[in-house]
C-alpha cells in the first residue's frame, strides 16, 4: 500500500515574508490571518525569527492565538530585526544555515509579500524542487496581485524555452490566505512517498 504525504499530519509551515510591513495594509492583515489560522489548525509557524514587518506580524499572531512558533535568525540580524519574545528560536551564524533549518523544519513553504530576501528564499526553494531535492508544496500568497509579476516572469521563462512547463506546476499562487491550507493539503495528497 502506498503512503501519501497526507498520511503524515502537516505540522509546520515555513513562512517567507518581509521584515517590513509594506504600504498595503492588506499584506499585514494577511500575515496576521495566516498566523492565527496556523495556530487554529495546530500547525507550527517556522519563520525568519525577527519581530518586525510581516514576519513579526505572522509569528506574533500565531503566538497570541496559542500556536507554536519557531524562529531562525542569524546572529548579525538580531540587533537589526530583534527577536520576537515568547517564541522558540534559534540563533545561527549564516543566512545559509537559517534557510536550511527553516526548510528542514517545515512541511509546506508559503511566501507572503516581501522584498529581495523573500524573493530569494522563494526562488531558491523552487529551484530545489526543480532539481528534485524535495516535493514540499510551495504557495505564494498573491495578495492584491503582489506576485503577478513573478508569475508572468515564470511564464515568460517557459515560453522562451528556459524552463519546462512543470515549473508552473511546482508553485501555486493563492489569491488569499484562506486558500493556503487547502492548496497545501491538495499538493501533499498528490505527492507519494
N, CA and C atoms as an extended XYZ file, in Angstrom:
579
Properties=species:S:1:pos:R:3:atomname:S:1:resname:S:1:resid:I:1 pbc="F F F"
N         0.833       -1.187        0.000 N   UNK     1
C         0.000        0.000        0.000 CA  UNK     1
C         0.878        1.251        0.000 C   UNK     1
N         0.617        2.165       -0.931 N   UNK     2
C         1.396        3.382       -0.991 CA  UNK     2
C         0.928        4.349        0.085 C   UNK     2
N         1.878        5.067        0.632 N   UNK     3
C         1.562        6.056        1.654 CA  UNK     3
C         1.693        7.444        1.035 C   UNK     3
N         0.702        8.269        1.219 N   UNK     4
C         0.800        9.636        0.731 CA  UNK     4
C         1.346       10.513        1.832 C   UNK     4
N         1.844       11.684        1.421 N   UNK     5
C         2.350       12.643        2.400 CA  UNK     5
C         1.240       13.055        3.353 C   UNK     5
N        -0.012       13.002        2.885 N   UNK     6
C        -1.129       13.385        3.751 CA  UNK     6
C        -1.305       12.437        4.927 C   UNK     6
N        -0.791       11.190        4.788 N   UNK     7
C        -0.879       10.265        5.908 CA  UNK     7
C        -0.057       10.760        7.095 C   UNK     7
N         0.857       11.666        6.832 N   UNK     8
C         1.618       12.316        7.894 CA  UNK     8
C         0.982       13.686        8.103 C   UNK     8
N         0.623       14.046        9.309 N   UNK     9
C        -0.030       15.343        9.515 CA  UNK     9
C         0.893       16.506        9.146 C   UNK     9
N         0.303       17.565        8.615 N   UNK    10
C         1.055       18.782        8.307 CA  UNK    10
C         1.308       19.479        9.635 C   UNK    10
N         2.557       19.515       10.037 N   UNK    11
C         2.897       20.049       11.349 CA  UNK    11
C         3.496       21.440       11.316 C   UNK    11
N         4.188       21.776       10.227 N   UNK    12
C         4.920       23.044       10.196 CA  UNK    12
C         4.813       23.741        8.852 C   UNK    12
N         4.649       25.024        8.930 N   UNK    13
C         4.509       25.882        7.760 CA  UNK    13
C         5.672       26.871        7.758 C   UNK    13
N         6.540       26.790        6.753 N   UNK    14
C         7.622       27.755        6.613 CA  UNK    14
C         7.048       29.004        5.964 C   UNK    14
N         7.219       30.146        6.598 N   UNK    15
C         6.677       31.391        6.079 CA  UNK    15
C         7.823       32.331        5.708 C   UNK    15
N         7.939       32.608        4.411 N   UNK    16
C         8.851       33.635        3.922 CA  UNK    16
C         8.036       34.913        3.769 C   UNK    16
N         8.527       36.023        4.273 N   UNK    17
C         7.811       37.289        4.120 CA  UNK    17
C         8.709       38.435        4.539 C   UNK    17
N         8.234       39.636        4.293 N   UNK    18
C         9.029       40.822        4.521 CA  UNK    18
C         9.307       41.144        5.968 C   UNK    18
N        10.474       41.726        6.207 N   UNK    19
C        10.797       42.252        7.534 CA  UNK    19
C        10.295       43.688        7.653 C   UNK    19
N         9.595       44.138        6.616 N   UNK    20
C         8.905       45.428        6.621 CA  UNK    20
C         7.415       45.150        6.436 C   UNK    20
N         6.551       46.084        6.844 N   UNK    21
C         5.114       45.859        6.693 CA  UNK    21
C         4.592       46.152        5.286 C   UNK    21
N         5.368       46.886        4.479 N   UNK    22
C         4.884       47.286        3.166 CA  UNK    22
C         3.863       48.408        3.281 C   UNK    22
N         3.388       48.880        2.127 N   UNK    23
C         2.448       50.003        2.107 CA  UNK    23
C         0.982       49.571        2.100 C   UNK    23
N         0.709       48.359        1.660 N   UNK    24
C        -0.668       47.883        1.550 CA  UNK    24
C        -1.080       47.219        2.865 C   UNK    24
N        -2.049       47.781        3.591 N   UNK    25
C        -2.447       47.190        4.874 CA  UNK    25
C        -3.004       45.774        4.729 C   UNK    25
N        -3.438       45.392        3.544 N   UNK    26
C        -3.918       44.020        3.323 CA  UNK    26
C        -2.801       43.004        3.516 C   UNK    26
N        -1.573       43.390        3.218 N   UNK    27
C        -0.442       42.468        3.393 CA  UNK    27
C        -0.242       42.149        4.872 C   UNK    27
N        -0.320       43.176        5.713 N   UNK    28
C        -0.179       42.972        7.156 CA  UNK    28
C        -1.327       42.128        7.690 C   UNK    28
N        -2.536       42.413        7.235 N   UNK    29
C        -3.692       41.624        7.675 CA  UNK    29
C        -3.556       40.159        7.252 C   UNK    29
N        -3.042       39.939        6.059 N   UNK    30
C        -2.855       38.565        5.569 CA  UNK    30
C        -1.852       37.816        6.437 C   UNK    30
N        -0.771       38.479        6.818 N   UNK    31
C         0.234       37.843        7.679 CA  UNK    31
C        -0.378       37.454        9.020 C   UNK    31
N        -1.150       38.358        9.594 N   UNK    32
C        -1.793       38.068       10.878 CA  UNK    32
C        -2.810       36.936       10.747 C   UNK    32
N        -3.574       36.954        9.670 N   UNK    33
C        -4.573       35.901        9.443 CA  UNK    33
C        -3.897       34.545        9.273 C   UNK    33
N        -2.798       34.509        8.525 N   UNK    34
C        -2.067       33.250        8.333 CA  UNK    34
C        -1.579       32.708        9.673 C   UNK    34
N        -1.028       33.577       10.506 N   UNK    35
C        -0.550       33.144       11.816 CA  UNK    35
C        -1.663       32.591       12.685 C   UNK    35
N        -2.794       33.304       12.730 N   UNK    36
C        -3.923       32.833       13.547 CA  UNK    36
C        -4.482       31.513       13.021 C   UNK    36
N        -4.605       31.396       11.702 N   UNK    37
C        -5.167       30.174       11.115 CA  UNK    37
C        -4.233       28.982       11.332 C   UNK    37
N        -2.935       29.209       11.240 N   UNK    38
C        -1.980       28.127       11.516 CA  UNK    38
C        -2.143       27.661       12.962 C   UNK    38
N        -2.254       28.606       13.880 N   UNK    39
C        -2.437       28.250       15.294 CA  UNK    39
C        -3.729       27.467       15.491 C   UNK    39
N        -4.805       27.915       14.855 N   UNK    40
C        -6.096       27.229       14.980 CA  UNK    40
C        -6.016       25.786       14.495 C   UNK    40
N        -5.213       25.559       13.473 N   UNK    41
C        -5.073       24.225       12.894 CA  UNK    41
C        -3.990       23.383       13.569 C   UNK    41
N        -3.325       23.952       14.563 N   UNK    42
C        -2.260       23.213       15.242 CA  UNK    42
C        -1.014       23.067       14.393 C   UNK    42
N        -0.800       23.995       13.489 N   UNK    43
C         0.334       23.963       12.566 CA  UNK    43
C         1.357       25.013       13.007 C   UNK    43
N         2.555       24.575       13.298 N   UNK    44
C         3.609       25.481       13.769 CA  UNK    44
C         4.085       26.403       12.644 C   UNK    44
N         4.316       27.656       12.973 N   UNK    45
C         4.913       28.617       12.053 CA  UNK    45
C         6.427       28.563       12.230 C   UNK    45
N         7.137       28.354       11.130 N   UNK    46
C         8.595       28.435       11.105 CA  UNK    46
C         8.919       29.677       10.274 C   UNK    46
N         9.684       30.592       10.827 N   UNK    47
C         9.906       31.858       10.123 CA  UNK    47
C        11.292       32.410       10.442 C   UNK    47
N        11.608       33.547        9.853 N   UNK    48
C        12.949       34.118        9.933 CA  UNK    48
C        13.375       34.722       11.247 C   UNK    48
N        12.552       34.639       12.277 N   UNK    49
C        12.969       34.969       13.627 CA  UNK    49
C        12.832       36.409       14.079 C   UNK    49
N        12.660       37.348       13.165 N   UNK    50
C        12.588       38.756       13.559 CA  UNK    50
C        11.229       39.147       14.113 C   UNK    50
N        11.194       40.330       14.743 N   UNK    51
C         9.932       40.798       15.319 CA  UNK    51
C         9.292       41.910       14.487 C   UNK    51
N         9.914       42.267       13.367 N   UNK    52
C         9.437       43.391       12.576 CA  UNK    52
C         8.655       42.931       11.344 C   UNK    52
N         7.891       43.861       10.782 N   UNK    53
C         7.239       43.661        9.497 CA  UNK    53
C         6.246       42.516        9.469 C   UNK    53
N         6.079       41.941        8.269 N   UNK    54
C         5.151       40.832        8.118 CA  UNK    54
C         5.619       39.615        8.893 C   UNK    54
N         6.955       39.448        9.007 N   UNK    55
C         7.480       38.320        9.784 CA  UNK    55
C         6.957       38.359       11.217 C   UNK    55
N         7.153       39.480       11.860 N   UNK    56
C         6.704       39.622       13.239 CA  UNK    56
C         5.197       39.529       13.371 C   UNK    56
N         4.480       40.039       12.364 N   UNK    57
C         3.013       40.004       12.402 CA  UNK    57
C         2.492       38.575       12.330 C   UNK    57
N         3.022       37.776       11.416 N   UNK    58
C         2.571       36.382       11.272 CA  UNK    58
C         2.910       35.572       12.518 C   UNK    58
N         4.156       35.686       12.954 N   UNK    59
C         4.594       34.912       14.120 CA  UNK    59
C         3.896       35.382       15.393 C   UNK    59
N         3.758       36.691       15.554 N   UNK    60
C         3.092       37.225       16.740 CA  UNK    60
C         1.630       36.827       16.811 C   UNK    60
N         0.950       36.830       15.659 N   UNK    61
C        -0.462       36.423       15.637 CA  UNK    61
C        -0.601       34.947       15.992 C   UNK    61
N         0.314       34.116       15.486 N   UNK    62
C         0.272       32.689       15.832 CA  UNK    62
C         0.524       32.495       17.328 C   UNK    62
N         1.531       33.166       17.849 N   UNK    63
C         1.843       33.077       19.284 CA  UNK    63
C         0.661       33.523       20.127 C   UNK    63
N         0.076       34.671       19.769 N   UNK    64
C        -1.018       35.235       20.554 CA  UNK    64
C        -2.275       34.374       20.498 C   UNK    64
N        -2.386       33.560       19.440 N   UNK    65
C        -3.532       32.653       19.309 CA  UNK    65
C        -3.240       31.285       19.933 C   UNK    65
N        -2.120       31.172       20.626 N   UNK    66
C        -1.777       29.932       21.313 CA  UNK    66
C        -1.049       28.925       20.442 C   UNK    66
N        -0.584       29.357       19.271 N   UNK    67
C         0.113       28.446       18.363 CA  UNK    67
C         1.590       28.325       18.666 C   UNK    67
N         2.206       27.345       18.045 N   UNK    68
C         3.643       27.139       18.178 CA  UNK    68
C         4.357       27.929       17.093 C   UNK    68
N         5.491       28.503       17.456 N   UNK    69
C         6.285       29.312       16.533 CA  UNK    69
C         7.750       28.969       16.751 C   UNK    69
N         8.488       28.849       15.653 N   UNK    70
C         9.926       28.602       15.719 CA  UNK    70
C        10.613       29.597       14.790 C   UNK    70
N        11.407       30.479       15.359 N   UNK    71
C        12.133       31.472       14.578 CA  UNK    71
C        13.589       31.093       14.423 C   UNK    71
N        14.139       31.385       13.257 N   UNK    72
C        15.552       31.116       12.977 CA  UNK    72
C        16.155       32.416       12.463 C   UNK    72
N        17.140       32.931       13.171 N   UNK    73
C        17.701       34.225       12.797 CA  UNK    73
C        19.221       34.193       12.899 C   UNK    73
N        19.902       34.746       11.903 N   UNK    74
C        21.361       34.848       12.010 CA  UNK    74
C        21.747       35.862       13.085 C   UNK    74
N        22.857       35.597       13.740 N   UNK    75
C        23.297       36.444       14.843 CA  UNK    75
C        23.422       37.908       14.427 C   UNK    75
N        23.920       38.173       13.216 N   UNK    76
C        24.124       39.556       12.799 CA  UNK    76
C        22.818       40.317       12.583 C   UNK    76
N        21.694       39.610       12.458 N   UNK    77
C        20.406       40.285       12.278 CA  UNK    77
C        19.651       40.524       13.584 C   UNK    77
N        20.123       39.950       14.674 N   UNK    78
C        19.421       40.104       15.948 CA  UNK    78
C        19.310       41.578       16.332 C   UNK    78
N        20.395       42.321       16.175 N   UNK    79
C        20.373       43.747       16.537 CA  UNK    79
C        19.524       44.567       15.569 C   UNK    79
N        19.368       44.091       14.338 N   UNK    80
C        18.619       44.829       13.312 CA  UNK    80
C        17.122       44.542       13.396 C   UNK    80
N        16.767       43.254       13.458 N   UNK    81
C        15.357       42.851       13.403 CA  UNK    81
C        14.775       42.492       14.757 C   UNK    81
N        15.620       42.311       15.756 N   UNK    82
C        15.148       41.888       17.068 CA  UNK    82
C        14.639       40.459       17.035 C   UNK    82
N        14.315       39.952       18.201 N   UNK    83
C        13.766       38.600       18.323 CA  UNK    83
C        12.403       38.711       18.986 C   UNK    83
N        11.428       38.073       18.403 N   UNK    84
C        10.073       38.090       18.944 CA  UNK    84
C        10.048       37.342       20.274 C   UNK    84
N         9.585       37.998       21.301 N   UNK    85
C         9.533       37.403       22.632 CA  UNK    85
C         8.431       36.344       22.706 C   UNK    85
N         8.670       35.341       23.529 N   UNK    86
C         7.651       34.338       23.797 CA  UNK    86
C         7.523       33.248       22.755 C   UNK    86
N         8.527       33.123       21.876 N   UNK    87
C         8.505       32.034       20.895 CA  UNK    87
C         9.851       31.318       20.916 C   UNK    87
N         9.840       30.056       20.527 N   UNK    88
C        11.093       29.322       20.400 CA  UNK    88
C        11.882       29.911       19.241 C   UNK    88
N        13.177       30.004       19.425 N   UNK    89
C        14.003       30.480       18.328 CA  UNK    89
C        15.411       29.914       18.444 C   UNK    89
N        16.096       29.957       17.320 N   UNK    90
C        17.490       29.539       17.290 CA  UNK    90
C        18.281       30.616       16.566 C   UNK    90
N        19.381       31.023       17.164 N   UNK    91
C        20.285       31.977       16.543 CA  UNK    91
C        21.379       31.172       15.847 C   UNK    91
N        21.529       31.423       14.538 N   UNK    92
C        22.531       30.710       13.736 CA  UNK    92
C        23.573       31.717       13.258 C   UNK    92
N        24.604       31.241       12.594 N   UNK    93
C        25.684       32.118       12.149 CA  UNK    93
C        25.452       32.740       10.781 C   UNK    93
N        24.861       31.982        9.855 N   UNK    94
C        24.775       32.473        8.474 CA  UNK    94
C        23.347       32.407        7.927 C   UNK    94
N        23.139       33.139        6.843 N   UNK    95
C        21.858       33.084        6.136 CA  UNK    95
C        21.618       31.686        5.581 C   UNK    95
N        22.674       31.033        5.126 N   UNK    96
C        22.530       29.670        4.589 CA  UNK    96
C        22.006       28.718        5.656 C   UNK    96
N        22.556       28.825        6.866 N   UNK    97
C        22.070       27.990        7.968 CA  UNK    97
C        20.604       28.289        8.256 C   UNK    97
N        20.264       29.562        8.244 N   UNK    98
C        18.886       29.974        8.506 CA  UNK    98
C        17.939       29.326        7.507 C   UNK    98
N        18.238       29.477        6.225 N   UNK    99
C        17.353       28.945        5.186 CA  UNK    99
C        17.240       27.431        5.260 C   UNK    99
N        18.359       26.762        5.477 N   UNK   100
C        18.326       25.304        5.520 CA  UNK   100
C        17.531       24.798        6.720 C   UNK   100
N        17.717       25.407        7.881 N   UNK   101
C        16.982       24.966        9.066 CA  UNK   101
C        15.487       25.250        8.924 C   UNK   101
N        15.140       26.415        8.388 N   UNK   102
C        13.725       26.716        8.161 CA  UNK   102
C        13.114       25.673        7.226 C   UNK   102
N        13.820       25.347        6.160 N   UNK   103
C        13.334       24.365        5.202 CA  UNK   103
C        13.176       22.994        5.861 C   UNK   103
N        14.195       22.564        6.583 N   UNK   104
C        14.177       21.237        7.206 CA  UNK   104
C        13.072       21.109        8.241 C   UNK   104
N        12.717       22.183        8.895 N   UNK   105
C        11.716       22.161        9.961 CA  UNK   105
C        10.286       22.305        9.454 C   UNK   105
N        10.080       22.319        8.128 N   UNK   106
C         8.768       22.624        7.560 CA  UNK   106
C         8.254       21.542        6.624 C   UNK   106
N         6.922       21.447        6.563 N   UNK   107
C         6.249       20.547        5.636 CA  UNK   107
C         5.781       21.264        4.380 C   UNK   107
N         5.508       22.564        4.491 N   UNK   108
C         4.957       23.369        3.407 CA  UNK   108
C         5.688       24.701        3.398 C   UNK   108
N         5.916       25.254        2.204 N   UNK   109
C         6.566       26.551        2.049 CA  UNK   109
C         5.516       27.566        1.611 C   UNK   109
N         5.429       28.683        2.324 N   UNK   110
C         4.470       29.735        1.985 CA  UNK   110
C         5.217       31.066        1.900 C   UNK   110
N         4.974       31.798        0.815 N   UNK   111
C         5.578       33.120        0.661 CA  UNK   111
C         4.486       34.182        0.660 C   UNK   111
N         4.533       35.039        1.644 N   UNK   112
C         3.709       36.241        1.678 CA  UNK   112
C         4.495       37.336        0.949 C   UNK   112
N         3.910       38.504        0.722 N   UNK   113
C         4.676       39.585        0.115 CA  UNK   113
C         5.936       39.908        0.914 C   UNK   113
N         6.941       40.367        0.217 N   UNK   114
C         8.200       40.730        0.851 CA  UNK   114
C         9.159       41.328       -0.149 C   UNK   114
N        10.378       41.536        0.281 N   UNK   115
C        11.399       42.155       -0.544 CA  UNK   115
C        12.324       41.143       -1.198 C   UNK   115
N        13.543       41.577       -1.435 N   UNK   116
C        14.506       40.761       -2.173 CA  UNK   116
C        14.849       39.477       -1.419 C   UNK   116
N        14.894       39.534       -0.084 N   UNK   117
C        15.184       38.336        0.697 CA  UNK   117
C        14.083       37.299        0.560 C   UNK   117
N        12.845       37.751        0.600 N   UNK   118
C        11.700       36.851        0.427 CA  UNK   118
C        11.728       36.227       -0.960 C   UNK   118
N        11.999       37.054       -1.962 N   UNK   119
C        12.075       36.555       -3.334 CA  UNK   119
C        13.182       35.514       -3.473 C   UNK   119
N        14.331       35.805       -2.896 N   UNK   120
C        15.466       34.878       -2.989 CA  UNK   120
C        15.144       33.547       -2.319 C   UNK   120
N        14.518       33.586       -1.150 N   UNK   121
C        14.155       32.348       -0.452 CA  UNK   121
C        13.157       31.537       -1.270 C   UNK   121
N        12.153       32.209       -1.804 N   UNK   122
C        11.130       31.531       -2.604 CA  UNK   122
C        11.730       30.894       -3.846 C   UNK   122
N        12.549       31.645       -4.574 N   UNK   123
C        13.123       31.124       -5.815 CA  UNK   123
C        14.113       29.994       -5.526 C   UNK   123
N        14.879       30.108       -4.459 N   UNK   124
C        15.811       29.025       -4.137 CA  UNK   124
C        15.059       27.737       -3.808 C   UNK   124
N        14.001       27.849       -3.026 N   UNK   125
C        13.207       26.672       -2.682 CA  UNK   125
C        12.571       26.069       -3.929 C   UNK   125
N        12.111       26.924       -4.834 N   UNK   126
C        11.546       26.458       -6.096 CA  UNK   126
C        12.617       25.789       -6.946 C   UNK   126
N        13.815       26.330       -6.950 N   UNK   127
C        14.926       25.723       -7.678 CA  UNK   127
C        15.238       24.327       -7.129 C   UNK   127
N        15.202       24.182       -5.817 N   UNK   128
C        15.426       22.862       -5.213 CA  UNK   128
C        14.358       21.866       -5.668 C   UNK   128
N        13.119       22.334       -5.782 N   UNK   129
C        12.045       21.453       -6.275 CA  UNK   129
C        12.318       21.053       -7.717 C   UNK   129
N        12.758       21.999       -8.541 N   UNK   130
C        13.081       21.722       -9.943 CA  UNK   130
C        14.170       20.672      -10.048 C   UNK   130
N        15.087       20.661       -9.082 N   UNK   131
C        16.195       19.705       -9.071 CA  UNK   131
C        15.823       18.396       -8.371 C   UNK   131
N        14.539       18.241       -8.043 N   UNK   132
C        14.019       17.043       -7.365 CA  UNK   132
C        14.655       16.815       -5.999 C   UNK   132
N        15.014       17.886       -5.315 N   UNK   133
C        15.573       17.770       -3.975 CA  UNK   133
C        14.492       17.730       -2.906 C   UNK   133
N        13.260       18.104       -3.280 N   UNK   134
C        12.136       17.994       -2.362 CA  UNK   134
C        10.841       18.033       -3.158 C   UNK   134
N         9.755       17.644       -2.485 N   UNK   135
C         8.427       17.727       -3.107 CA  UNK   135
C         7.436       18.436       -2.180 C   UNK   135
N         7.957       19.329       -1.348 N   UNK   136
C         7.088       20.086       -0.448 CA  UNK   136
C         6.267       21.086       -1.252 C   UNK   136
N         5.000       21.252       -0.905 N   UNK   137
C         4.188       22.265       -1.588 CA  UNK   137
C         4.773       23.660       -1.388 C   UNK   137
N         4.724       24.466       -2.444 N   UNK   138
C         5.188       25.853       -2.406 CA  UNK   138
C         4.012       26.732       -2.817 C   UNK   138
N         3.629       27.649       -1.935 N   UNK   139
C         2.469       28.509       -2.177 CA  UNK   139
C         2.887       29.972       -2.026 C   UNK   139
N         2.627       30.766       -3.061 N   UNK   140
C         2.847       32.213       -2.995 CA  UNK   140
C         1.489       32.878       -2.775 C   UNK   140
N         1.356       33.611       -1.687 N   UNK   141
C         0.085       34.257       -1.352 CA  UNK   141
C         0.042       35.598       -2.086 C   UNK   141
N        -0.789       35.643       -3.112 N   UNK   142
C        -0.807       36.727       -4.087 CA  UNK   142
C        -1.788       37.837       -3.694 C   UNK   142
N        -1.593       38.404       -2.511 N   UNK   143
C        -2.500       39.438       -2.004 CA  UNK   143
C        -2.469       40.657       -2.935 C   UNK   143
N        -3.645       41.037       -3.418 N   UNK   144
C        -3.783       42.183       -4.322 CA  UNK   144
C        -2.800       42.130       -5.495 C   UNK   144
N        -2.533       40.914       -5.982 N   UNK   145
C        -1.697       40.738       -7.176 CA  UNK   145
C        -0.210       40.950       -6.951 C   UNK   145
N         0.240       40.906       -5.696 N   UNK   146
C         1.644       41.191       -5.403 CA  UNK   146
C         2.600       40.329       -6.232 C   UNK   146
N         2.312       39.032       -6.362 N   UNK   147
C         3.219       38.111       -7.054 CA  UNK   147
C         2.924       37.988       -8.554 C   UNK   147
N         1.997       38.760       -9.089 N   UNK   148
C         1.695       38.667      -10.525 CA  UNK   148
C         2.918       38.867      -11.417 C   UNK   148
N         3.803       39.835      -11.131 N   UNK   149
C         4.994       39.982      -11.981 CA  UNK   149
C         5.883       38.737      -11.971 C   UNK   149
N         5.991       38.074      -10.816 N   UNK   150
C         6.802       36.857      -10.747 CA  UNK   150
C         6.156       35.738      -11.556 C   UNK   150
N         4.844       35.589      -11.442 N   UNK   151
C         4.137       34.580      -12.227 CA  UNK   151
C         4.346       34.844      -13.720 C   UNK   151
N         4.255       36.087      -14.122 N   UNK   152
C         4.481       36.446      -15.528 CA  UNK   152
C         5.909       36.118      -15.959 C   UNK   152
N         6.882       36.369      -15.084 N   UNK   153
C         8.276       36.044      -15.403 CA  UNK   153
C         8.447       34.540      -15.590 C   UNK   153
N         7.866       33.747      -14.706 N   UNK   154
C         7.960       32.291      -14.853 CA  UNK   154
C         7.330       31.839      -16.175 C   UNK   154
N         6.173       32.387      -16.510 N   UNK   155
C         5.521       32.045      -17.779 CA  UNK   155
C         6.398       32.444      -18.961 C   UNK   155
N         7.047       33.603      -18.857 N   UNK   156
C         7.959       34.065      -19.906 CA  UNK   156
C         9.141       33.109      -20.057 C   UNK   156
N         9.707       32.641      -18.948 N   UNK   157
C        10.815       31.687      -18.996 CA  UNK   157
C        10.410       30.408      -19.726 C   UNK   157
N         9.198       29.936      -19.438 N   UNK   158
C         8.699       28.730      -20.104 CA  UNK   158
C         8.515       28.999      -21.596 C   UNK   158
N         7.869       30.104      -21.923 N   UNK   159
C         7.625       30.443      -23.333 CA  UNK   159
C         8.924       30.633      -24.107 C   UNK   159
N         9.953       31.144      -23.447 N   UNK   160
C        11.240       31.386      -24.103 CA  UNK   160
C        12.112       30.130      -24.160 C   UNK   160
N        11.634       29.044      -23.558 N   UNK   161
C        12.373       27.786      -23.614 CA  UNK   161
C        13.459       27.624      -22.577 C   UNK   161
N        13.452       28.461      -21.536 N   UNK   162
C        14.467       28.349      -20.493 CA  UNK   162
C        14.013       27.570      -19.266 C   UNK   162
N        12.772       27.173      -19.246 N   UNK   163
C        12.237       26.372      -18.141 CA  UNK   163
C        11.136       25.479      -18.704 C   UNK   163
N        10.992       24.287      -18.140 N   UNK   164
C         9.907       23.415      -18.594 CA  UNK   164
C         8.574       23.875      -18.007 C   UNK   164
N         7.502       23.455      -18.628 N   UNK   165
C         6.170       23.845      -18.156 CA  UNK   165
C         5.912       23.339      -16.741 C   UNK   165
N         6.629       22.305      -16.319 N   UNK   166
C         6.473       21.788      -14.949 CA  UNK   166
C         6.772       22.848      -13.897 C   UNK   166
N         7.608       23.817      -14.246 N   UNK   167
C         7.901       24.903      -13.304 CA  UNK   167
C         6.616       25.548      -12.812 C   UNK   167
N         5.668       25.714      -13.716 N   UNK   168
C         4.414       26.397      -13.373 CA  UNK   168
C         3.520       25.545      -12.486 C   UNK   168
N         3.827       24.255      -12.378 N   UNK   169
C         3.048       23.377      -11.506 CA  UNK   169
C         3.707       23.178      -10.146 C   UNK   169
N         4.937       23.622      -10.006 N   UNK   170
C         5.664       23.422       -8.749 CA  UNK   170
C         5.459       24.566       -7.766 C   UNK   170
N         4.807       25.608       -8.214 N   UNK   171
C         4.438       26.706       -7.327 CA  UNK   171
C         2.969       27.025       -7.593 C   UNK   171
N         2.230       27.255       -6.522 N   UNK   172
C         0.825       27.614       -6.652 CA  UNK   172
C         0.642       29.019       -6.112 C   UNK   172
N        -0.098       29.822       -6.846 N   UNK   173
C        -0.383       31.187       -6.427 CA  UNK   173
C        -1.777       31.223       -5.817 C   UNK   173
N        -1.844       31.532       -4.522 N   UNK   174
C        -3.119       31.639       -3.811 CA  UNK   174
C        -3.534       33.100       -3.806 C   UNK   174
N        -4.791       33.355       -4.040 N   UNK   175
C        -5.268       34.735       -4.063 CA  UNK   175
C        -5.528       35.280       -2.662 C   UNK   175
N        -5.557       34.420       -1.674 N   UNK   176
C        -5.752       34.858       -0.300 CA  UNK   176
C        -5.313       33.787        0.672 C   UNK   176
N        -5.210       34.174        1.928 N   UNK   177
C        -4.762       33.255        2.970 CA  UNK   177
C        -5.712       32.071        3.112 C   UNK   177
N        -7.016       32.314        2.872 N   UNK   178
C        -7.994       31.232        3.037 CA  UNK   178
C        -7.708       30.052        2.115 C   UNK   178
N        -6.991       30.273        1.021 N   UNK   179
C        -6.679       29.192        0.082 CA  UNK   179
C        -5.430       28.404        0.458 C   UNK   179
N        -4.573       28.955        1.293 N   UNK   180
C        -3.253       28.371        1.541 CA  UNK   180
C        -3.333       26.939        2.046 C   UNK   180
N        -4.140       26.696        3.069 N   UNK   181
C        -4.168       25.367        3.671 CA  UNK   181
C        -4.812       24.343        2.744 C   UNK   181
N        -5.839       24.741        2.004 N   UNK   182
C        -6.470       23.822        1.050 CA  UNK   182
C        -5.491       23.457       -0.058 C   UNK   182
N        -4.758       24.434       -0.569 N   UNK   183
C        -3.761       24.176       -1.616 CA  UNK   183
C        -2.677       23.253       -1.079 C   UNK   183
N        -2.204       23.529        0.116 N   UNK   184
C        -1.147       22.708        0.706 CA  UNK   184
C        -1.603       21.266        0.869 C   UNK   184
N        -2.814       21.059        1.344 N   UNK   185
C        -3.316       19.691        1.529 CA  UNK   185
C        -3.485       18.979        0.191 C   UNK   185
N        -4.015       19.671       -0.822 N   UNK   186
C        -4.155       19.051       -2.151 CA  UNK   186
C        -2.791       18.672       -2.721 C   UNK   186
N        -1.813       19.558       -2.557 N   UNK   187
C        -0.462       19.290       -3.071 CA  UNK   187
C         0.159       18.110       -2.353 C   UNK   187
N        -0.041       18.042       -1.051 N   UNK   188
C         0.530       16.936       -0.286 CA  UNK   188
C        -0.143       15.616       -0.647 C   UNK   188
N        -1.411       15.662       -1.002 N   UNK   189
C        -2.129       14.451       -1.397 CA  UNK   189
C        -1.561       13.874       -2.685 C   UNK   189
N        -1.123       14.757       -3.605 N   UNK   190
C        -0.568       14.307       -4.886 CA  UNK   190
C         0.820       13.714       -4.743 C   UNK   190
N         1.547       14.148       -3.699 N   UNK   191
C         2.928       13.672       -3.530 CA  UNK   191
C         2.921       12.309       -2.870 C   UNK   191
N         3.548       11.338       -3.497 N   UNK   192
C         3.607        9.986       -2.952 CA  UNK   192
C         5.014        9.697       -2.490 C   UNK   192
N         5.121        9.143       -1.276 N   UNK   193
C         6.442        8.800       -0.747 CA  UNK   193
C         6.664        7.301       -0.840 C   UNK   193
